[in-house]
Amino acid sequence: MVKPAYSISLICAGLLCLLSFKTNLRTTLAEGPSPVKTPAEEQATFQLEPGLSIQLVAAEPMIQDPVVINFDEDGRLWVIEMRGFMPDINGDGEDKRVGRVSILEDTNGDGQMDASKIYLDSLVMPRAMAFVPGGVLIAENGALWLTKDLNGDLKADTKTVVDAQYAASGLPEHAPNGLWRGLDNWYYSAKARLRYRLAGGNPNAIQWERDSTEFRGQWGISYDDKGRLYYNYNWSQLHADLVAPNYLSRNKNHKPTTGIDYGLTIDRRVYPIRPNPAVNRGYIPGTLDKEGHLLEFTAACSPLAYRGTALPAAYYGNAFVCEPAGNLIKRNVVEEKGLLITAHDPHPGTEFLASTDERFRPVHMATGPDGALYIADMYRGLIQHKAYVTPYLKEQTLARELDKPVNRGRIWRIVPQNWKAPKPRKLSIASSDKLVAELSNPDGWHRDVAQHLLIDRADKRVGSALTNLALKGEQPLGRFHALWTLDGLALSNPTMLSGLVADPNALVSSTALRLLEPIAKTDKTVRAKLGEQLLARWEQAPIEQILQMTFTAGILDPSAAQLLLANIVGRYGESALIRDAAMSSLQNQEFALLQRLLKSPQWQTQEPAKEIFIEMLTAAIVKKRNPTELSTLLAVIDTHKEPLGWQDKAILTSMSIAGSSKIKPVKLTVAPSLLAKSSHKIDPSRLASLETMFEWPGHVAAKSSSAKKSLLNDDEQKLFASGRQLYLNTCSGCHGTDGAGLPRFGPP
């Protein structure tokens, strides 16, 4: 009787959706066509925060379908033009080689681009670019290319494959893009698990390194002043990495639950100033309000951490997010709270930039050499790719003539009212000494470009000037960039870095510590000294450096690493990020640290954070599946008197969850007395779970287990085990490790 009722409910739901589709379609079709506007007409439709103005920089026919913009070291504006995107409602002709990369220049200084050159054409749906030593990386459907201009005419002369599978799927919103150069000189992408860099940092090298990294976002990527990567998803506007790439993934026995892909805000509301009927799910209740305005993000993309100086100081460090479906750009004020960062809309109900022109489609942003905020406006009616166009959107688009015309596009610049552009400079011809000075420029674009040029020139004569800046510079960000420039030039000095570990500025001290790691990893003298230094300093260190110490412990000698981590987690273990960082530094040392903690006087008092960490250690030990370690752990518990202490219970809880997940049994050489039938130390249900986890002579887990049949299947058990770790890291601080609640914190 269940199946017919289920089918009827599905039919009813389908009919309701169809009714809603038709009702909403009739309502939204009443909007009528959205005619194409000239750039001047479109400019009049903008609503912008007070005190700011928006200026036209370029428009069709000079550019068409801009999806990415970037400035080179001489202030020229590079534009990726995805001219093959959705030529008609069915996307026919998408595979034609009509995409291109153009270079725009303002030759007379009037603020508008007046000269254009095509750097590279005949591309299929190009989507990303990055300046690299001696050339430009360009991604199109199916491949990532290294292109080079050999004669200085701003036209690509060579095109060499770096990765033939970079964007193999071809889907614009679900293929790698971004190519953002990190502080470590790796190029990071959104919607990807790979990163790239020149082998050995040699500009003349043909070979590129490809390395795995954490998956990030959907369309667009940037970073803030500290190098933390920002990205997002079409429905979730702002995410960031709280830690450096690949730190949290070092321990194969532990899966982190925080730190990477961290949501900065749960606020998804948007406030368009016109109806937005042409969205893919406009027929679904809750997508649009009664006036047809989009309620929440549905096409969030290209988050930009603004680090320019043209806008007022209140905007510095803000994160801006494009929402082309809502014809707007969201502004988020970003705040640091200890190890975490959060973001919020400073003016709920009013967006930073919004338009009444339905064809205003902001899809990418950049900070210019002048410190202004630049916007790529794809300017078209249809922005949904053919793979995902719903029948509702198709009918909506055709009826309201949004499918034509195509191949328009504008680039806008946001500046203060009465703003005057600074005199442009060509950093490509600046001396290396002047570039060192630029590392302390208050504008983030200048700092980044100066660092890149210094590294790419490979001029090691600037080592002394960079060292002096790192040690004595007045601006912390200048010192920060000097350290990373020294690293990029392979000029990092362990003596200098060791001295900076005690620097009063947390950013400088943490960076010095991070850059010491590869040196200490190969030099045992440096490593031993570093271990002593951190053990002597950790009690006075700021929390930002504590986090870095926790990561750096991963390269220390085991005795120093374990003592340092025991101390740090003992004091700061209430932080889920600290716990995950500690676990990442414990590859194959989990058992040794657990033994230390069981004996440590500081770890005898029961605290939720300590209980969580012991469960995490045990879960990693179980995942490692070493019979000797597991046998020893069971034997240690067996020596303890009844009733078992909180540490023993935490270990057994973690083990029994693994046993319930029906992992392949671990084969022991001797029967553990703790699991004997005569033992009363473990309750029967937990004992049954543990018996399924092990086999020993005379005991076959699958046959001997008397465990009551679980209500969960195998996949659900694995999900439960994973969920337990998430719960411990996220919820237990208020609700207790057992979910029973904590007085004055959280209910059961």
Summary of the structure (lengths in Angstrom):
residues: 748
radius of gyration: 28.9
end to end distance: 36.2
largest distance: 91.5
contacts: 2538
relative contact order: 0.08
helix: 37%
strand: 20%
